[in-house]
């Protein structure tokens, strides 16, 4: 079996392209992490808004029901 790199240093440097390769991996990884965090934040805000709207709708419904009995 032939390996493409003779040592760990050769693997990291990747024939003088290591800086580009590893920075591309870093940017991709950070982008995915930011996307996951932003998606979770949007999801949490959506559920909080929906819960508040549901409570508001229940309060309006109860108020209208109470006013209709008067």
Phi, psi and omega per residue, in radians:
X1 nan 2.269 3.128
X2 -1.827 2.220 3.088
X3 -1.592 2.627 -3.131
X4 -1.322 -0.417 -3.097
X5 -2.202 2.484 -3.113
X6 -1.487 -0.388 -3.120
X7 -2.612 2.975 3.104
X8 -1.111 -0.664 3.113
X9 -1.069 -0.756 3.094
X10 -1.097 -0.647 3.104
X11 -1.123 -0.792 -3.123
X12 -1.153 -0.720 -3.103
X13 -1.347 -0.500 3.101
X14 0.815 0.908 3.089
X15 1.065 0.765 3.140
X16 1.219 0.176 3.067
X17 -1.849 0.071 -3.069
X18 -1.037 -0.695 -3.134
X19 -1.064 -0.782 3.131
X20 -1.158 -0.819 -3.083
X21 -1.092 -0.874 -3.079
X22 -1.246 -0.570 3.075
X23 -1.211 -0.601 3.078
X24 -1.145 -0.725 3.082
X25 -1.099 -0.723 -3.131
X26 -1.119 -0.788 3.126
X27 -1.091 -0.740 3.131
X28 -1.110 -0.786 -3.139
X29 -1.121 -0.799 3.119
X30 -1.112 -0.649 3.100
X31 -1.099 -0.755 3.129
X32 -1.161 -0.687 3.109
X33 -1.116 -0.778 3.116
X34 -1.099 -0.691 3.126
X35 -1.112 -0.747 3.119
X36 -1.130 -0.773 -3.135
X37 -1.128 -0.734 3.136
X38 -1.159 -0.697 3.127
X39 -1.123 -0.713 3.103
X40 -1.122 -0.696 3.131
X41 -1.121 -0.787 3.126
X42 -1.096 -0.726 3.141
X43 -1.094 -0.791 -3.141
X44 -1.105 -0.744 3.116
X45 -1.127 -0.661 3.110
X46 -1.069 -0.845 -3.116
X47 -1.151 -0.641 3.083
X48 -1.126 -0.738 3.124
X49 -1.126 -0.760 3.126
X50 -1.128 -0.661 3.103
X51 -1.148 -0.742 3.117
X52 -1.130 -0.728 3.107
X53 -1.112 -0.677 3.124
X54 -1.128 -0.761 3.116
X55 -1.137 -0.694 3.111
X56 -1.113 -0.740 3.126
X57 -1.126 -0.703 3.098
X58 -1.109 -0.721 3.138
X59 -1.144 -0.743 3.104
X60 -1.098 -0.741 -3.142
X61 -1.100 -0.760 3.131
X62 -1.137 -0.690 3.135
X63 -1.144 -0.761 3.117
X64 -1.133 -0.687 3.115
X65 -1.129 -0.732 3.130
X66 -1.154 -0.711 -3.134
X67 -1.219 -0.505 -3.133
X68 -1.265 -0.385 3.120
X69 -1.449 -0.208 -3.104
X70 -1.325 nan nan
